[in-house]
Amino acid sequence: MLACFLGTGLYFTLRSRFFQLHPAVLRDTFADRKGSSLKTLSAALGACMGTGNIAGVGTALVTGGPGALFWMCLSAFLGMMTSFAETVLAVKFRSTHADGTCFGGAMQVLEKGLGMKKCAAVYAFLLTASSFGIGNMAQVNAAADALHMAFGVPPVAVGAVFCVLIALTVCGGIRRITAVTEKAVPLLSALFFLSALAALWMHRNALGGAVRLVFVSAFSPQSVLGGACGYSVRQAMRMGVTRGVFSNEAGLGSTAVIHASADTDSAVRQGLWGIVEVFLDTVLMCSVTGLVILTSGVYPTDTNGASLFADALCTSFGKAGSALTAVTLALLGFASLTGWSYCGERGVAYLFGEKRLPVYRVLYAAVAFFGSFLRLDTVFALSDILNCLMALPNLLSLWLLSGTVLRELRMYKSNRNCQHLPYQRRSDVHDPCCRDRFHVHTVGDRLVGLRRRFR
């Protein structure tokens, strides 16, 4: 599965010529002034910016060593193009409700793009099941554990509060979810980064050594020379990639379900938001989390991955660090709960219709209560299993429809360079002005061009 995640991202990265590094990604993304796209990004970030960004990073460092942070960033770099591809396909093959709102995801891609309706139903079932794991129990469990350690709040009480709050939020559908996350995500980002950057500044003398340790441990030459046959490298890679996928969800197709609801006329432009989302979630946030832990000196003295970040902040802010971590985890968990509830709703709606959504919402709120007192390692193991199962049909659709994604990207680049109808698809792709300015040339494209010239 790790080879599937990394291989898919590497394939789209190479075929697009490292499009995630193109200056147009940031420029065109933030030039999009449609409020709907920004709200959709907030909801998608709310879904993936959960407790995995803190508890998941700590668990990866304890299990895989400092080198896991390198593999998390590498998987996120490749995952940017995976997220871009699944977002493009979700928007391209989405459907529309009677009231004009859009919905889509890997279910519609498998059914409308590939004609694989049974496979789409399997994905919808796994998406619904995963919403109870990675999107629900894992978030509540980590938040309850942090609040219990910081304030002594019983996990059952935390689960009851989350149960009530999530029930009040998800009953409003995607509009209320985006309204909540639009306000919560900027607050969460500011709260997290201000505290993390302050901690890094206090331990700035250890920052260079921490970065060096990450790169050295990523390949662990001493373990190979010592006869460990690369076990440390394998463990760091496994934990780094799995926790990276748990954090940004690239390859699962879950955030693409949220992106498909955006009011946009360009699948590629919405895909740019998917690239930025993975960068902010993993490359930036998880890297900062890992460096705070490594520079504080609590690693490897503390073997509890979930509390590593809290202990690291305590070295800078005293007891306030534990309280700050608990509040941040609780808010992150709630934001992820709201975002994932919409993903699960789309799976239920695909399988049983819109009339069954109230039943799902009641079950979703109830599971939040039971997830508060389960063991963290059990919840993570269940989430990893569901993630792998859900990724299989989604990655299959990405590979089979990779040509469609690359064609949409070429047309977008062509229209952008020609300055004809900017940010819109052109129907006249045979315009010499556009044809000569394609930036993505595959071997097949060049062979076709040579054949035409020969004729």
Secondary structure, DSSP 8 states (H G I E B T S, - for coil): -HHHHHHHHHHHHHHTTSGGG-HHHHHHHHH---HHHHHHHHHHHHHHSSGGGTHHHHHHHHHH-THHHHHHHHHHHHHHHHHHHHHHHHHHT-EE-TTS-EE--HHHIIIIIT--HHHHHHHHHHHHHHHHIIIIIHHHHHHHHHHHHHH---HHHHHHHHHHHHHHHHTTHHHHHHHHHHHHHHHHHHHHHHHHHHHHHHTGGGHHHHHHHHHHHHH-HHHHHTT-TTHHHHHHHHHHHHHHHHHH-TTT-HHHHHHTTS--S-HHHHHHHHHHHHIIIIIIIIHHHHHHHHHHT-TTT---GGGHHHHHHHHHHTHHHHHHHHHHHHHHHHHHHHHHHHHHHHHHHHHH-GGGHHHHHHHHHHHHHHGGGS-HHHHHHHHHHHHHHHHHHHHHHHHHTHHHHHHHHHHHHHHHHHTSSTTS--S-TT-HHHHTT-S---HHHHHHHHHHHH-
